[in-house]
C-alpha cells in the first residue's frame, strides 16, 4: 500500500511538472508571435 501511495504522489508531481512546462511553452510561443507580428507590421 505505501508503494502505491508513493507512485500516486510521483504521478501527481509529474502531471504538475508537465502542466508547468506546457504553460511556459505556450507563453514563449505567445511572446514569439507578438514579436514576429510586431516586426511584420514595421
N, C-alpha and C positions, 0 to 999 in steps of 0.2 A: 504493500500500500504506500509506504513512504516514497518508493521509487516512482510510482505513478504520479504522485503529487509533485515530485521534483520535475518530472517530464512536463507536466502541465504548466508549471512556473516557467520553465525554459521556453516552451512553445509560445506562451503569452508574451514573454520578453522578446522573442524573435519576431512575433507579429507586430509589436510596438516598434521594434527596430526597423522592420520593413516599411511600416507606415511613415515613420520619420524620414527614411531615405526617399520615399516616394514624394513626400511633401517638399523636401529640399530640391529634388529634381524638377518638380513642377514649378517651383518658384524661380529656379535658374532658367528654365525654358521661357517663363513669362518675361524675365528680365532680358533674355536674349532677343525675344520677339519685340519688346519695347525699343531696345537699342537698334535692332535691324530696321524696324518701321521708322524710327526717328531719323536714321541715316538715309533711308529711301526717300523720305519726304524732302530732305535737304539735298 
